[in-house]
């Protein structure tokens, strides 16, 4: 409770939390956008989402730490590698579960999530990793507010990726095919779209976006093998709040979630920040359900 | 053919009774014959219990609860808190981080254990009732992921709660040396009794109206509701039953392991939490014997082979889940049932078409 007092008495602290939250939210928005894409196009809740972020982070980390390349270079490499992994995952596992019931798709992607989480734990160990960017911080209000330049850089890069992605979805042939398949897969198939290829590409694209996000995370924040699930849950929460195919909504709720997490971490203590994220998911799901019930409409 | 005729001559009832008696004798004698493996056998019964309980939700009712681990952990913590709290100060005990040993007499220990396990189970039932109010209104993906969130949230909350030891966990009280019977043997028989009680309770429940109702909810919840079933009531009861026995299993595991870590023992999503789902799917979800068979097969495989994997067993676990769910979703018992439906009491009508012989169309999943 002392911390709440502190927030009220010194507004710069509150400002600091908001800024940190928005910078964090940029990453969440990327992962959530990918989840909404796969959910909308293939009707799969991709539990392995967070693991793609984590894998991207570890690829960028390994490149910079052992390959000696600049850490910014890790972003395209991680994206490309994750595209390949996602494409492979589609052609080995995911294509078998696209038309199956929801239990199968959730449990199969959950199995993949455990697989990659434990694989990275075996290879890299459970330590928390980060890349030193060598950039400093900007200070405002008598050093009461500090903004890490790396985080700002990561935020800008996330924005660039989002813009490129939007243009791609709007104007490229594949982007149009993806949107057509999302609207009506059967009609798309009749009109000559190879939906299997579209699914494979969508799944790979999602993994690539997450991989790029992960490469940003390892520069601006930290990664470790067990953080995948929390990114999945964050993405799911954001998509549930924003709805499918609503990019401005995804961005707004990602910022909201980032800010809410920062405030929760500050007021409840850092040890309860993760618990807050998971409980928030439960609260939002239940609240949403109650709202739907009150309107007495058919669910889904 | 002659064996089958003999069995038919003896009557199916006698055969079933004989089967149960044989299982009972083997189970009762197992700790005496193989004293070195008592702990493993005890774990087998615990796994059977949690798989059976998960099957009530995921298999029979179609509600894929990834949050049953919450009740497991709650049962575990509650049992130990009561065991300590009856004879000492819980806060001081956990603050000492294992440095403060409670010297309990035999009676004190067993009274504490019994009261603790029942308290844990009742707490879990209450929790299932309260959580059920909100959670069981969710459908499909939303329920699955919501319960997944609950499981992890519980682990994080327990890891932040100082009174029960926070991140450094809690140690159940020491087993009294004067008891005259080996500690692992006691917990083996406790686990066995629990497994038997769970199995027959669930067997009885699925025979009656309750079983039909939750199967109807799985098949089409809206229709079941339109037919006048109080679906919310049935769903809540099912979750409470599931929670009740899972909490007992948790209480036993806490005492066998002897150390309660919030993330890797109590609310262990990556081990028990996933195992209960995997074992049920492996054995055949929605069947009575599926979880039992699945738990046995999984546990034996794990004990025999996984020591050779040297830390890669959790990677193998992930792979196993994917393989079983994608390629073998019916499970062992489900596969056998489809292969030999007459052994399961389905009358296969030879004159009818192949579709009518499908057991799913004749009697659901019984």
Contacts between the chains, C-beta under 8 A, distances in Angstrom:
chain1	res1	chain2	res2	distance
A	45	B	141	4.9
A	45	B	144	7.8
A	45	B	145	6.6
A	47	B	145	7.8
A	47	B	148	8.0
A	93	B	322	6.0
A	93	B	326	6.2
A	96	B	326	5.2
A	97	B	326	6.3
A	100	B	329	8.0
A	102	B	140	5.4
A	102	B	141	5.9
A	102	B	144	7.5
A	103	B	58	7.5
A	103	B	62	7.8
A	103	B	64	5.4
A	103	B	144	7.8
A	104	B	325	5.6
A	104	B	326	7.1
A	104	B	329	6.2
A	106	B	64	6.7
A	106	B	141	6.7
A	106	B	144	5.1
A	106	B	145	7.6
A	107	B	64	7.4
A	107	B	277	6.7
A	107	B	281	7.2
A	107	B	321	6.6
A	107	B	325	4.7
A	108	B	321	7.4
A	108	B	322	5.4
A	108	B	325	4.8
A	108	B	326	5.5
A	110	B	66	7.7
A	110	B	148	8.0
A	110	B	274	7.8
A	110	B	321	6.9
A	111	B	318	5.1
A	111	B	319	7.3
A	111	B	320	7.6
A	111	B	321	3.0
A	111	B	322	3.9
A	111	B	325	6.3
A	112	B	318	6.7
A	112	B	322	5.9
A	113	B	318	7.3
A	114	B	270	6.4
A	114	B	274	6.6
A	114	B	314	6.8
A	114	B	317	6.2
A	114	B	318	3.6
A	114	B	321	6.7
A	115	B	315	6.0
A	115	B	318	2.9
A	115	B	319	5.5
A	115	B	321	7.9
A	115	B	322	6.8
A	116	B	318	7.4
A	117	B	270	7.9
A	117	B	318	7.5
A	118	B	270	7.8
A	118	B	312	7.8
A	118	B	314	3.9
A	118	B	315	4.5
A	118	B	317	7.4
A	118	B	318	6.0
A	119	B	315	5.2
A	119	B	318	7.9
A	121	B	314	7.6
A	122	B	311	6.3
A	122	B	312	6.1
A	122	B	315	6.3
A	229	B	148	7.8
A	229	B	152	6.7
A	230	B	152	7.9
A	233	B	145	7.4
A	233	B	148	7.5
A	233	B	149	5.7
A	233	B	152	7.6
A	236	B	145	5.6
A	240	B	142	7.7
A	269	B	160	7.2
A	271	B	156	7.7
A	271	B	159	7.0
A	271	B	160	4.2
A	271	B	166	7.9
A	271	B	167	7.6
A	272	B	156	7.0
A	272	B	157	7.5
A	272	B	160	5.2
A	274	B	152	7.4
A	274	B	156	4.8
A	275	B	153	5.1
A	275	B	156	3.5
A	275	B	157	5.0
A	275	B	160	6.6
A	278	B	149	4.2
A	278	B	150	7.3
A	278	B	152	4.9
A	278	B	153	3.7
A	278	B	156	6.7
A	279	B	149	7.4
A	279	B	153	4.8
A	281	B	145	7.3
A	281	B	146	6.7
A	281	B	149	4.2
A	282	B	134	7.7
A	282	B	135	7.4
A	282	B	146	5.4
A	282	B	149	5.1
A	282	B	150	5.7
A	282	B	153	6.8
A	285	B	138	5.7
A	285	B	142	5.3
A	285	B	145	7.7
A	285	B	146	4.6
A	286	B	134	3.8
A	286	B	135	6.8
A	286	B	137	7.2
A	286	B	138	7.1
A	286	B	146	7.5
A	289	B	134	7.6
A	289	B	137	4.8
A	289	B	138	5.5
A	289	B	142	7.1
A	290	B	134	7.8
A	290	B	137	7.3
A	293	B	137	6.8
A	299	B	139	6.2
A	300	B	139	7.3
A	300	B	140	7.6
